[in-house]
């Protein structure tokens, strides 16, 4: 059995490469943000997690303020893209 190693992400550390589908159908890659913006990553449990959805709404409400800090927010949600929209 082959076991895949998942890289560890640490605060202030280098972001490992990723390539994920976005809600709008485009692709999102780590390289889109490297050395250009601060990046806030939020890993949600899923689209049915009430606490995760509340946190995403809080991030949405603070998005303009985060932009002033040259930050971008990515919420990574497992499951179907349609459910995350």
ABEGO torsion letter per residue (X at the ends): XBBBBBBBBBBGBBBBBBBBBBAAGBBBBAAAABGABBBBBBBBAEAABAAAAAAAAAAAAAAAAAAAAGBBBBBBBBEBAAAAX
